[in-house]
Amino acid sequence: MSRQSPLVVSDGSASFAEAAPAGIGPNERAAKRQKGGRTWTCGVCTLINESAADSCDVCEARRAPLIDLCESDSNAATPPPREAAPAAGERRASSVSVLSFNVWFHHPETFATRMAEVGRLADVGCTGARSLRSATTPPALLALQELTPSLLAQLQPHLARAGYRPPFVQPWREGGFNGMEHYCVALATRPPLGPLEQPRYCPFSESIMGRGLVMARVQWPGVGHLLVGTAHLESWVGNEPRVNAAVIRARQKGLKQACSLLEAEVAATGCIGALLVGDMNWQEKDNGDARALLSPQWKDAWEAMGAPKEFSATCGFSWRLDRCFYYASPQAQGMASLQPTDMALIGRPGEGLLKGCTFIKGSNAQAKPKPLPPSDHKGLLVSFTC
């Protein structure tokens, strides 16, 4: 979600002037700055400033220091080692589950505790929580958003103990910037799914926040290859109409581009279908019907299971920001097709390893402590058969 977080515009890959209506922002200098090289976006008023400026040209808010994380980009260039294909007659995995989790880059003093709980949830799934049809299986595919180097350092040991292979992370420098660290999206798998094959990152052409798609193929034993992807679409930045219109447009374009990339890859590789999961920051009242932007083969798993109201709020009390879209290959007609079978929202405050843990939300030290959640989002767990 990342409300009102400082934004970073990547090195000329997406121009704010191109992504926004004419006249956006306090003046036209923002567009000129964007074309001139590296810039940074004020997290208070959203003005685009020159890279040499230490404070915002309009509101004078100071720029947070940039942490150099170039050495962490190496995972993008080196895919995880491939394992042998399943042997003939290997037992079919009748169901696999995906867990999508925005892991929340705020409150660094809670990172170690919260990531221990996220790791536990990534291992056990909805054990102890209620699912729609009481038929979920522990996740074999993990999709993460708002992942920072600090969060990954805390989370990785727990994922390794749960049997997950090393995550493939969007290149750090191409991600957003929260004032302290870059934040990105990532994918990881464990058995029964195979390792990520040809994982890659595809930046969205009109993103103004360093957003894009991480995608890869995975082997589903006894079924075939499944294409998987995760994204964190443009975040809410305020109610200024012109800025908000640009963000909505970039969010819509990002969703369409992600699904188009996955759809084309399914056709080119013969995968049985595709999954797109993540923090879509999507609300119909602002963005319209998401599926209306996509081809008819794309479905929303929540809608396909009857749009259960009790499983709609993935953030706050009513926002269904996190989504799971699935696409069954048209080439698989007449065969078993990808279908969701169950879902759950997991990760509630004060449960699991967080029992008895509290935190102070916001900057008011006198505020009443609240039960500590794993994240400001719930984890979206969806089980599929094919």
N, C-alpha and C positions, 0 to 999 in steps of 0.2 A: 504494500500500500504506500508507505513512505510519504506520509502527508508532510507538506511544507519542508521537505528536506532539500538541502542545497543540491543543485543539479550541475552536471558537467556535460559540456558539449564536446563530442569527440573531434578528432583532428580533421575537420572538413568533411567527414563522412555524411553528415546530415546538417543542412543549413537551417537555422531557425527561421530565416527570412523565407526560405522555400517552403517550409512546413507550415507557416502561419499566414493568415490573411494580410494584405497590405496594410501598413500603418500600425502593426502590432507593437505594443510596448510604449514606453514613454516617448520615444523619438526614433528616427530612422537610423541613428548611429549604431544601434544594436546589430542591424543587418550588415552594415559596413564592417563592423568589428568581426562579425562571424566569418566574413569572407577573407579577412586579413590574416587568419591563423588561429592559434590556440586561444580559447576564451574560457571564462568561467561564469556561471550563472548565480546570481545572488539568491540565497535561499529565503530572503525576506520579501523582496519586491520582484524577483525573477528577472531583473535587468541583466542583459548580457554585457559583461565587462571585459576589457582588455586583460591579457594574461599578466601584464606588468603591474596592474593596479592591486594595491593591498586592501582597498575598501571599495564599496559600491559607489558609483558615480552619482547615484540619486539619493539613496537612503543612508549612505555612509556606513552600512553594516560591514564589519571586517571580514575578510576572506579567511576561512580556516586553512591551516597548513596542509599541504599535499604530501601524503606519505608515498615514498617511492617504492613501488611493489613490482618493478620490472622483472625481478628475478623469479616472481611467482608465475610468469606467463608460460613457463616451459611446458606445462601440461597440455597447452593448446596445440603445440607442435608435435607432440609425441603421443599417439593414441595408446591406450592400455594394451598389453599383450593379448593376442587372440588365443583362445583355448580351442581344443579339438572339437569338431562338430559332433553332435550326439550320435552315438553308435546306432546302427540299424536295430530296431526293436526296442530301443530305450523307452522306458515307461513314460507315457504321455502325462504332462502336467495338465490336469483337467481345468484348473482355475489359477489365474495369477492376479495379483493385486498391485496397484500403483498408489503410492502415497505422495501427495504434493504438499509441501510445507514452506510457507514464507517464515523464515527463522528470525526475523526482527533484529535489525542491527542496533537498536537503542539499548540503553542500560548496560554498558559493558561490564559493570560490577556483577551482573547476573549471568554472564556468558557461560561460565563453567557449569553452574548449576542447571541452567536451562538446557544447554546442549547435552548434558547427561540424560535429561528426560526426553529430549528429541531423539537421541540415540536409542533409548529404551522403546519409544513408540515406533521407531523405524524397524525395530526387531519384532515386537509382539503384535503390532497393529492395534486392533480395538479390543484386545483382551481386557475385560473389566468395564468396557463401555458398550453402549447399545448401538447396534447397527440396524439398518432398515429391515432386513430379512434374516438376521442372525446367521448369515452364511459367508461372512468375509473370511479371507485367508490372510496370514501375515504378508506384508508387502515384499515383493521381489524387485520392484522398481521404485526408486526414490528420486523425486524431483524437488530441488531446493531453489528458493528465491531469497533475495536480500542476503546472500551468503557473502561474508567478508573474510579476509585472511585470518582474522582473529577468531571468528566463529568457526571456520573450518579447522583451525588448529585444535580447538576444544572438542569439536564433533568427530573428527576423523578417527581417533582411537576407539570410540564407542561403535562407530560403523564397522570398523575392522573386526571388532570382537563379535559383531552380529553377522559376520560373513559377507559384508559388502566389499566389492572391489573398489579401488581408489576412484573417487568421483572425477568426471571430466567437467572442468569449469570453464566457462566463458573467459577469454583473456582478461585479466584484471584491468588493464589499462583501457579496455573498451567498455567497461561497465560504468555505472553511475558513481557519484561521489557524495558521501553523506556528511562531509565536513571533517571526517577523520580518516576514513578508508574508502576504497572502491568497493562496490557491492555488485554481485553478479548472480547468474543462474547456473545450475549444475545438474547432472544426472549421474546416478550410480545404480548398479544392479547386483544381485546375488542369486544363487540357485533358488528355484529351478530355472530362472532365465539365464541365458548365456551372457558373456561380457559384451560391452558396447562395441559394435563394429563400425569402423569409419566414423567416429564421433567428430562433429565439427560445429562451429559457431557461424551463424549467418546473421549479420547485423541488419536491422530493419532500415530500409532506405530513407524513411522520413522520421525516424525517432530523433527527439531532441534531448533524450535522457540516457543515451547509451544502451538502449534496449535491443534485444535480438532473440534469435532462436538457437538453442542448443538441441541438436538432433543426432540420432544414431539408429542403427538396426540392432535388434537383439534376437537371438534364437529362442523360440518357445518350444521346448522338447515335445516331439510328437505332433506339432501343429505347423510350424514354419517360422519364417522371419516376420517380426513385428517392427514397425517403424515407430519410434518414440521421440517426443519433443517436449521441451518446456520453455516457457517465456514468462516475463514479468512486464506486462504492458504498461504504458505511460501512467504515471501517478498523478493524483489530484494535486494541484498547486495553488488553488484559491478560486475565488469567484469573479475575478476580473474577466469580463465577457470575452474579450479578444484573445487573451492568453488561454482561457479555458477552451475556447473553440479550437485553437491550434492543437492543444493537448488531446482533445476528443478526436480530432481528425487523425492525428498520429496514432492514437490507440486503435482506431478502426482500421487504418491502413496496416498496422502491425499485425492484427488478427488475420486479415485477409492474406497478407504476405506469408505468415507462418503456415496457414492451411494450404496455400497454393504450393509452397515448397514441399510440404509433406505429401501432398497429393501427387505431385510430379514424381517424387522419389518412389512412391508406391508403384506407380505405373512403370517406372524405369527398372525397378529391381524385382518386381513380382511379390512384394510383401503381401501378407494376408490383410493388412490394414494399418492404421496409424492411430496413435494417441497424442493429443496435445493437452497438457495439463499445466497449471500454474496460476499465479496471481494475475488475473486479467484486469483487475481494477474496473470491472464492468458493472454498470448499473443501467438497466433498460431505460430509465427515465432520462438519462443523459446521452447514452450511446445508441439506443434503439435495440432492436432484436438482433442478437449476435448471429444467429443462424441465418438471418435474412441476407447477410453479407457473404455467406458461404455456399458451396455447391450442395445439392440435396443429399448427397451421401454422408455429409457431416451431421452428427447428432450430439446433443448435450446429454451426458449420462444421467444427470439429475432429472431432466425432463423425461428421458426414456423410462425412468423408473417411477413415473407418476408425479413428479414435482412435489415430493413430500415436504411440507412446510417446516417440519421439525428438523430437517437436514438442509435448510437453505442458508442460514446465517453463518458464513464462514469467518466473518469479522464483525465485531460489535454485536448488536442485538438483531440486526435485520439485513446487513449487507452480504449479498452473495457475490463476493469479489473473486473468489477462487472457483475455477471451472475445470471440468474434465470433458473434452470433446473427443469423439472417436469416429473413425472413418473406416468403413468396410469396403475393401477393394471391389469395384464392379466386376473385375475378372474372376472373382470368387463366387459369382452367382451360381446357385444350384448346389453349393457346398455349404458346410457349416460356416457361419459368419460371426464376426466379433460382436459380442453382446454383453452389456453390464448385467451383473447378477445381484450385487449388493453394494451398499455404501455406508460410510460412517464418518462422523466428524469427531476427531480425537484431539486430546491435549487441552484439558481444562485446568483452570487455576487451582493450585493447592493439592493436586492429585499426584499419584505415583511418587517419584523421587522429589517432588516439590511440596509434599505434605508438610505443613507447618512453616513453609518459606513465605516471606512477605517482601514487598518492595514499596518504595515511594514513587508514585507515578507523577511525572512532571518535575518542576524545579522547586516546588514549595516544600521546604524541609519540615514544615509544621503539618503537612497533610497527613491524614490517617493512613497507616500502612494497609496495603491490599494484598490478598493472596497472589503469589507469583505464578503467572502462566508460563508455559513454554514459549509462547509467542503472542503477539496481538492478533494473530490469525489462528484458527483451528487447522489441524491437518485434515486434508480431504483424502479419504481412503476409498478407493473404488475397486471392486473385484470384477473380473471379466472371464468369460468362457468363450471358446471358439470351436 
